[in-house]
Amino acid sequence: MIKYQLNNRREIYERAFQETWFQTVPLKTWTLEEANLFLDEMKKDKPHYYLVYLLAIFTGMRRGEILVLKWKYLSVRRG
C-alpha cells in the first residue's frame, strides 16, 4: 500500500514537471561586489542589521536560523 502511494506520488510529480505545471524562475544572485556594496550601505544606514545580513549572505543561513542564535552557540576557539 505504501509503496503504491509513493510510486503514484512520484508519477504525479514527474508528470507535473513534464507538463510545466510548475514554472521555473531563474534566480538572480548577487556578485561579490554587489553583496559588498549592499553590506557597505547597511553598515551606514542600519548598522544594527549589518551582522544579520552579513551572516545571511556569507553563510547561507536563513532568517529563522539567524534569529535563534545565542552567544553560547559561538565558539571562537573552534572557529
NUMARRO-446176 format. One record per atom (N, C-alpha, C, O): residue number from 1; atom name; z, y, x. Coordinates in Angstrom, 3 decimals, padded with zeros to 6 digits. Layout:
# NUMARRO-446176
R|palum|torlum|w|v|u
R|NUM|CA|Z|Y|X
...
This chain:
# NUMARRO-446176
R|palum|torlum|w|v|u
R|1|N|000.000|-001.195|000.823
R|1|CA|000.000|000.000|000.000
R|1|C|000.000|001.261|000.868
R|1|O|-000.804|002.169|000.656
R|2|N|000.900|001.307|001.837
R|2|CA|000.981|002.483|002.712
R|2|C|-000.289|002.608|003.541
R|2|O|-000.816|003.707|003.711
R|3|N|-000.779|001.490|004.057
R|3|CA|-001.998|001.515|004.858
R|3|C|-003.166|002.044|004.027
R|3|O|-003.983|002.816|004.530
R|4|N|-003.253|001.639|002.772
R|4|CA|-004.308|002.116|001.883
R|4|C|-004.207|003.627|001.694
R|4|O|-005.212|004.336|001.747
R|5|N|-002.983|004.116|001.473
R|5|CA|-002.782|005.551|001.254
R|5|C|-003.159|006.354|002.495
R|5|O|-003.764|007.420|002.385
R|6|N|-002.803|005.844|003.679
R|6|CA|-003.145|006.547|004.916
R|6|C|-004.652|006.574|005.132
R|6|O|-005.208|007.606|005.509
R|7|N|-005.316|005.444|004.895
R|7|CA|-006.771|005.390|005.032
R|7|C|-007.439|006.331|004.039
R|7|O|-008.391|007.030|004.388
R|8|N|-006.953|006.354|002.818
R|8|CA|-007.505|007.219|001.790
R|8|C|-007.354|008.688|002.182
R|8|O|-008.285|009.476|002.017
R|9|N|-006.195|009.050|002.694
R|9|CA|-005.941|010.421|003.137
R|9|C|-006.880|010.809|004.273
R|9|O|-007.427|011.912|004.292
R|10|N|-007.059|009.900|005.206
R|10|CA|-007.944|010.152|006.343
R|10|C|-009.378|010.394|005.863
R|10|O|-010.060|011.297|006.347
R|11|N|-009.823|009.582|004.912
R|11|CA|-011.169|009.743|004.364
R|11|C|-011.334|011.099|003.672
R|11|O|-012.377|011.742|003.789
R|12|N|-010.312|011.519|002.964
R|12|CA|-010.362|012.824|002.285
R|12|C|-010.474|013.950|003.305
R|12|O|-011.288|014.857|003.135
R|13|N|-009.664|013.904|004.369
R|13|CA|-009.723|014.945|005.398
R|13|C|-011.081|014.955|006.098
R|13|O|-011.656|016.016|006.338
R|14|N|-011.581|013.779|006.420
R|14|CA|-012.882|013.709|007.083
R|14|C|-013.975|014.292|006.200
R|14|O|-014.823|015.047|006.675
R|15|N|-013.960|013.949|004.929
R|15|CA|-014.958|014.487|004.002
R|15|C|-014.820|015.997|003.861
R|15|O|-015.820|016.712|003.786
R|16|N|-013.584|016.479|003.826
R|16|CA|-013.353|017.919|003.689
R|16|C|-013.967|018.682|004.855
R|16|O|-014.574|019.734|004.654
R|17|N|-013.817|018.172|006.055
R|17|CA|-014.384|018.862|007.216
R|17|C|-015.901|018.717|007.275
R|17|O|-016.593|019.643|007.699
R|18|N|-016.420|017.575|006.859
R|18|CA|-017.873|017.379|006.850
R|18|C|-018.548|018.312|005.854
R|18|O|-019.639|018.820|006.115
R|19|N|-017.912|018.534|004.727
R|19|CA|-018.500|019.378|003.692
R|19|C|-018.023|020.820|003.790
R|19|O|-018.222|021.611|002.868
R|20|N|-017.407|021.150|004.884
R|20|CA|-016.886|022.505|005.173
R|20|C|-016.015|023.056|004.049
R|20|O|-016.145|024.217|003.659
R|21|N|-015.129|022.213|003.535
R|21|CA|-014.140|022.720|002.593
R|21|C|-013.200|023.681|003.310
R|21|O|-012.670|024.623|002.721
R|22|N|-013.012|023.416|004.586
R|22|CA|-012.179|024.284|005.405
R|22|C|-013.090|025.156|006.243
R|22|O|-014.017|024.660|006.884
R|23|N|-012.836|026.422|006.241
R|23|CA|-013.622|027.333|007.063
R|23|C|-012.929|027.484|008.413
R|23|O|-011.724|027.726|008.478
R|24|N|-013.682|027.342|009.465
R|24|CA|-013.107|027.562|010.792
R|24|C|-013.376|029.003|011.185
R|24|O|-014.496|029.500|011.067
R|25|N|-012.338|029.654|011.649
R|25|CA|-012.428|031.051|012.048
R|25|C|-012.179|031.118|013.546
R|25|O|-011.138|030.665|014.021
R|26|N|-013.112|031.673|014.286
R|26|CA|-012.886|031.776|015.733
R|26|C|-011.708|032.719|016.027
R|26|O|-011.583|033.791|015.435
R|27|N|-010.866|032.291|016.944
R|27|CA|-009.710|033.099|017.312
R|27|C|-010.078|034.092|018.401
R|27|O|-010.840|033.780|019.316
R|28|N|-009.532|035.276|018.290
R|28|CA|-009.712|036.292|019.322
R|28|C|-008.430|036.321|020.134
R|28|O|-007.376|036.693|019.620
R|29|N|-008.511|035.940|021.374
R|29|CA|-007.328|036.003|022.237
R|29|C|-007.461|037.178|023.183
R|29|O|-008.565|037.591|023.540
R|30|N|-006.326|037.705|023.581
R|30|CA|-006.312|038.842|024.491
R|30|C|-006.570|038.390|025.916
R|30|O|-006.206|037.283|026.311
R|31|N|-007.198|039.257|026.671
R|31|CA|-007.294|039.036|028.107
R|31|C|-005.955|039.434|028.709
R|31|O|-005.121|040.034|028.032
R|32|N|-005.750|039.105|029.966
R|32|CA|-004.511|039.501|030.641
R|32|C|-004.380|041.016|030.664
R|32|O|-003.288|041.560|030.496
R|33|N|-005.501|041.686|030.872
R|33|CA|-005.494|043.161|030.893
R|33|C|-005.083|043.727|029.534
R|33|O|-004.289|044.665|029.473
R|34|N|-005.615|043.169|028.446
R|34|CA|-005.255|043.636|027.104
R|34|C|-003.778|043.375|026.801
R|34|O|-003.101|044.217|026.211
R|35|N|-003.286|042.209|027.206
R|35|CA|-001.878|041.881|026.975
R|35|C|-000.971|042.839|027.739
R|35|O|000.029|043.312|027.199
R|36|N|-001.316|043.125|028.989
R|36|CA|-000.503|044.053|029.779
R|36|C|-000.560|045.475|029.228
R|36|O|000.441|046.190|029.265
R|37|N|-001.710|045.890|028.722
R|37|CA|-001.836|047.213|028.104
R|37|C|-000.946|047.299|026.870
R|37|O|-000.254|048.296|026.667
R|38|N|-000.963|046.252|026.048
R|38|CA|-000.106|046.203|024.869
R|38|C|001.363|046.272|025.260
R|38|O|002.134|047.013|024.650
R|39|N|001.758|045.501|026.278
R|39|CA|003.158|045.493|026.712
R|39|C|003.579|046.846|027.278
R|39|O|004.710|047.284|027.064
R|40|N|002.679|047.506|027.995
R|40|CA|002.991|048.840|028.511
R|40|C|003.260|049.820|027.368
R|40|O|004.192|050.621|027.433
R|41|N|002.440|049.748|026.328
R|41|CA|002.643|050.626|025.170
R|41|C|003.948|050.288|024.451
R|41|O|004.665|051.187|024.012
R|42|N|004.254|049.015|024.330
R|42|CA|005.506|048.607|023.698
R|42|C|006.710|049.117|024.484
R|42|O|007.709|049.558|023.915
R|43|N|006.586|049.044|025.804
R|43|CA|007.694|049.493|026.662
R|43|C|007.967|050.977|026.444
R|43|O|009.117|051.415|026.480
R|44|N|006.899|051.752|026.218
R|44|CA|007.059|053.196|025.987
R|44|C|007.546|053.499|024.573
R|44|O|008.503|054.251|024.388
R|45|N|006.888|052.914|023.584
R|45|CA|007.148|053.276|022.188
R|45|C|008.324|052.536|021.561
R|45|O|009.109|053.136|020.827
R|46|N|008.455|051.247|021.841
R|46|CA|009.514|050.433|021.232
R|46|C|010.126|049.522|022.289
R|46|O|009.908|048.311|022.272
R|47|N|010.887|050.101|023.205
R|47|CA|011.418|049.299|024.314
R|47|C|012.331|048.153|023.865
R|47|O|012.463|047.158|024.576
R|48|N|012.959|048.285|022.694
R|48|CA|013.846|047.216|022.220
R|48|C|013.060|045.975|021.782
R|48|O|013.647|044.901|021.656
R|49|N|011.755|046.095|021.547
R|49|CA|010.924|044.943|021.201
R|49|C|010.146|044.385|022.392
R|49|O|009.502|043.342|022.288
R|50|N|010.210|045.067|023.489
R|50|CA|009.399|044.692|024.654
R|50|C|009.609|043.232|025.077
R|50|O|008.638|042.498|025.260
R|51|N|010.860|042.811|025.230
R|51|CA|011.136|041.447|025.679
R|51|C|010.695|040.402|024.663
R|51|O|010.276|039.307|025.038
R|52|N|010.784|040.729|023.399
R|52|CA|010.343|039.799|022.363
R|52|C|008.847|039.542|022.509
R|52|O|008.401|038.395|022.487
R|53|N|008.074|040.622|022.658
R|53|CA|006.630|040.469|022.812
R|53|C|006.272|039.814|024.145
R|53|O|005.326|039.031|024.220
R|54|N|007.013|040.129|025.173
R|54|CA|006.779|039.527|026.484
R|54|C|006.940|038.003|026.407
R|54|O|006.105|037.252|026.911
R|55|N|008.022|037.568|025.772
R|55|CA|008.246|036.129|025.597
R|55|C|007.140|035.488|024.765
R|55|O|006.646|034.412|025.100
R|56|N|006.763|036.144|023.696
R|56|CA|005.737|035.581|022.813
R|56|C|004.400|035.440|023.530
R|56|O|003.733|034.412|023.413
R|57|N|004.018|036.457|024.259
R|57|CA|002.701|036.450|024.904
R|57|C|002.642|035.475|026.070
R|57|O|001.677|034.720|026.186
R|58|N|003.634|035.470|026.921
R|58|CA|003.541|034.685|028.149
R|58|C|004.136|033.283|028.074
R|58|O|003.934|032.481|028.986
R|59|N|004.869|032.973|026.997
R|59|CA|005.390|031.609|026.863
R|59|C|004.769|030.875|025.685
R|59|O|004.834|029.648|025.615
R|60|N|004.165|031.620|024.755
R|60|CA|003.607|030.993|023.563
R|60|C|004.659|030.706|022.503
R|60|O|004.372|030.046|021.504
R|61|N|005.878|031.199|022.716
R|61|CA|006.926|030.975|021.726
R|61|C|006.597|031.729|020.445
R|61|O|006.002|032.807|020.471
R|62|N|006.997|031.140|019.329
R|62|CA|006.785|031.775|018.039
R|62|C|007.998|032.616|017.674
R|62|O|009.054|032.515|018.300
R|63|N|007.831|033.446|016.651
R|63|CA|008.886|034.379|016.243
R|63|C|010.206|033.663|015.981
R|63|O|011.251|034.088|016.474
R|64|N|010.166|032.592|015.217
R|64|CA|011.393|031.867|014.894
R|64|C|012.085|031.309|016.126
R|64|O|013.314|031.311|016.204
R|65|N|011.310|030.832|017.086
R|65|CA|011.877|030.288|018.321
R|65|C|012.542|031.393|019.148
R|65|O|013.595|031.181|019.749
R|66|N|011.927|032.551|019.170
R|66|CA|012.489|033.676|019.934
R|66|C|013.762|034.187|019.273
R|66|O|014.742|034.489|019.955
R|67|N|013.748|034.285|017.947
R|67|CA|014.893|034.857|017.232
R|67|C|016.151|034.002|017.308
R|67|O|017.253|034.525|017.138
R|68|N|016.018|032.704|017.559
R|68|CA|017.215|031.857|017.650
R|68|C|017.718|031.713|019.084
R|68|O|018.709|031.023|019.326
R|69|N|017.047|032.352|020.032
R|69|CA|017.506|032.269|021.421
R|69|C|018.876|032.915|021.589
R|69|O|019.185|033.932|020.968
R|70|N|019.683|032.303|022.435
R|70|CA|021.002|032.857|022.778
R|70|C|021.119|032.839|024.295
R|70|O|020.473|032.034|024.965
R|71|N|021.943|033.729|024.832
R|71|CA|022.095|033.814|026.280
R|71|C|022.572|032.498|026.879
R|71|O|022.239|032.182|028.021
R|72|N|023.356|031.721|026.115
R|72|CA|023.874|030.459|026.655
R|72|C|022.747|029.444|026.894
R|72|O|022.932|028.482|027.639
R|73|N|021.583|029.653|026.267
R|73|CA|020.445|028.757|026.484
R|73|C|019.701|029.068|027.777
R|73|O|018.871|028.271|028.216
R|74|N|019.978|030.191|028.381
R|74|CA|019.275|030.636|029.576
R|74|C|019.984|030.125|030.826
R|74|O|021.197|030.279|030.969
R|75|N|019.229|029.524|031.715
R|75|CA|019.770|029.062|032.975
R|75|C|018.976|029.704|034.113
R|75|O|017.852|029.297|034.409
R|76|N|019.564|030.691|034.730
R|76|CA|018.884|031.394|035.810
R|76|C|018.757|030.491|037.040
R|76|O|017.785|030.588|037.788
R|77|N|019.720|029.636|037.238
R|77|CA|019.704|028.739|038.404
R|77|C|018.567|027.717|038.327
R|77|O|017.937|027.403|039.336
R|78|N|018.310|027.197|037.107
R|78|CA|017.248|026.208|036.952
R|78|C|015.868|026.839|036.830
R|78|O|014.859|026.149|036.970
R|79|N|015.812|028.128|036.574
R|79|CA|014.534|028.810|036.481
R|79|C|013.977|028.835|035.182
R|79|O|012.895|029.387|034.984
